[in-house]
């Protein structure tokens, strides 16, 4: 059967020029309207037992230019009315200016522009992490694909692939988060109508390594194993709750021994100094007598105590690598004491857990730790210390005992 074309003129052309006083001319113009379609109005082609529709949409070239291109889509067997409704939706969307835009720009090209224009807005640590995710995972997988070809289904298949390769749920979550950030920028720049990474099913996050906090006895034994420098760093970390970048960016002018305070102004990562992680990170922390004693002892050993000098620095005055301190000093001490390997996050968690155990309000702890949200303090950093459960049960039991305990003679029946 030969193909039959059914045209759908735009609403403005239907009945154009009809006049009751000129029926002959109106019929002639009506026939012309049926024969001549308006540019971009679309049409249906009857092919075999099905239909094929044709319409135009906007396409973005790699150089950023836009043009209208002709698209085809096979609808298969269905009634003419159903096919016409589908085409009408396409035409109506195009007429309203909301036509789908197909970008020929590749993911690699957009990712490169994203790294140059958007990524510098993030902290240095975030930049390093996201560049690594792009180079190791995302560019090898999606680099040569046009943005319009990256679908939600394909991303879901990629998630399944990462699971099969044995990646941890948190690593998969971070990878898709970076992909989503790039595609979100593609939306803002007009290359996509929606972000296909949104709505993708991800594996349930679970903790691979158990979270733990030092007990006071473990902390005391660990500090005894440290050199003066190590004792000052670990002691101050435990007693202040500082992030590691904040701890290693401290300068002597940040410590006021008379007012017994520590002011957090900077953070350092890979030798690069910037502001703390969040706005709440800019804060002033009161120092206990014990914390001041750690600082005082180290001050007598420090190479320089000038106002702008780093409190914890190399012999040349540069910032110390936190990971080097862990490998060379803290990990060996933990192994000698038969303790799990403590990290800077362990010390920050210890501060939060001890504060909670002593009844310090969560809002206060959150402010001291530089958290904008108290839920982060309680859910991420606070652990139940050994012995706290027993102490709580005994305390509740003793309180309840005084309420329910009655003299024996009070149990005698009345009357």
Secondary structure, DSSP 4 states (H G I P E B T S, - for coil): ---EEEE---GGGTTTT--TT-HHHHHHHHHHHHHSPPTT--EEEEETTEEEEEEEEEEE-TTS-EEEEEEEEEEES--HHHHHHHHHHHHHHHHTT-PPPEE--BHHHHHHHHHHHTGGGS-HHHHHHHHHHIIIIIHHHHTTSBGGG--HHHHHHHHHHHHHTT--HHHHHHHHHHHHHHHHHHHHTTS-SS-TTTT---PPP--SSPP----HHHHHHHHHTS-HHHHHHHHHHHHH---HHHHTT-BGGGEETTTTEEEE--EEETTEEES-SSGGGSEEEE--HHHHHHHHHHHTT-S---TTSBSSB-TTSPBPPHHHHIIIIIHHHHHHTT-----HHHHHHHHHHHHHHTT--HHHHHHHHT-S-HHHIIIII--PPTTHHHHHHHHHHHHHHHHH---GGGGSPP-
